[in-house]
Amino acid sequence: MKSNGLVSIDDYTKEDILRILDLAAQFEKNPNTKLLEGKVIATLFFEPSTRTRLSFETAVNRLGGRVIGFSDAATSSSSKGETLKDTIKMVSNYVDLIVMRHPVEGAARYASEVASVPIINAGDGTNQHPTQTMLDLYSINKTQGRLDNLIISMVGDLKYGRTVHSLLMAMRYFNPTYHFVSPPELRIPEQYKLFCDENKISYDELEDINSILPVSDILYMTRVQQERFTDLIEYEKVRNTYTLRNSMLDVTKDNLRILHPLPRITEIADDVDANPKAYYFEQARNGVFARQAVICSTLGLI
């Protein structure tokens, strides 16, 4: 594992991933420790967030650390024109680790190059979201009892969905089979299909969600992200392409679990929530344990 934090899921080897998952399981059993006592963590969110920011802050608080930062770039000096470089170098003087979300692809990598403390990427544009991937892997392993040889169907916004991109890359160690289900406008980018080809990962591209329901082990639903569209007409064309309803789950396997990075809009109907195959709220809870593991590992406290 690289010493400058977690910027890309590629910063973790297979052994790193499995070690983090083991640590997350330990933190789930005992989330309240003093491992971060005396440590200060900055959460710099240049882009809106609920689950990611709050789960990071919960993780730090449960570990006995302190949190500083901002949840709106408008309240920081970036609104006055301060560069990202200056913000990162300045905040590095005050803290032991920086957690950053930014709307620009590559911002986290750049921050890691100018910071004097480790950087954890909490999402950079449409690029990656590696700590979401770690909680996704933890959720998959917890519900399936394994990571190997699973059929994973990813549905919705596969073009801009950074959670999909990171998960796809991390699972290369575990021989998955992917079904990519999306409207033509939101297909998985070519670079990720090439990645699958290079890693001998089986996949297909479909538009019909019903065709993959009987065979999937994991159904990974995603929101069509309005904030990624410059043309609202194009957004309106695809925003309601898929809606998963409880009645559609009658044909699914017993072990199927439905994941979603949240927030959801219309892609999962409320009547799915009571189905035992719905796992997205538990998935969000798992974020605290996975992020505790990432933070402590990054700081060399485990």
C-alpha positions, 0 to 999 in steps of 0.5 A: 500500500502506498504511504500517501493515503488512498487516492485510487483503488489501484493504490491497494493490492489484493492483500491490502484489500483483504486486510482492510476488510478484516480490519473493518470486521474488527471495527464492526465488533468494537467501533469505539476505541481511542486509536485516533486520540490526539489526531486531527483529521480534515474533511474538505468537501468541495462537493455536496455529500451526506453519507460519505462526509458523515460516515468519515466524521463518525468514524473519526469520532468513534476512534477518539479523534477530532475533525475540522474542515468544511462541507461547502466550498463556498465557506472556504477561501476557494470562494475567494480564488485560493488555489487547490494547491494553496488550500491543501498545503495550508491545511496540511499544517494543521492535521494528520490526514486529509479526506477530500471530495472534489468535482474535478477528476484527478484533484485527489491525485494532485492533492496527494502530490502537494500535501505533506500528510496523507490524502484519502479520496472521498470522490473526484468527479466521475473518476473514483470513490475508493472508500465507497469501494471498500465498503461495497466489498465489505458488504458483498463479502458479508452478504455472500460469504465470499468475493470470488466468482460472483455475478454482479449486475451494474444498473443505471449511470455507468458513464459517470458513476465513479462508484461503479468504476472503482468497484469494477477495478477492485473486483479484478482480483476475484474473477467476477462476471459483469452485466452492464445495464444502462441506456445507450447514453450512459454506457460504461466508458470504453476504458473500463471495457478495455480494463475488463478485456485486459484482466480477462473479466467476462462482461456484456452490455444490455438495456433490459434490467429484467434479463439479468434479475434471475442470474445476479448475485449482486444488483448494484443500482445507481442514480442518474446524476443530474449534476453531471449533465450540462444539457437538462433535456438529455438528463430528462431523457434518461432519468427514469429509465429504470425503476426496481420494484418489489414484484420484480424480485420474485424471479431472483436468487435467494442470495441476491442483495441489492446495493446502491451508493445512495442517494436514490431518486426513482431507481428503487421504489420504496416497496423494495425497502422491506424486502430482505434482499434490499441491503443499501441502508446496511451498506451505508452503515458499513461505511463507518467500519470500512472507513475506520479501517482505511484511516487507521491503516493509512496512519499506520495505527494498525 
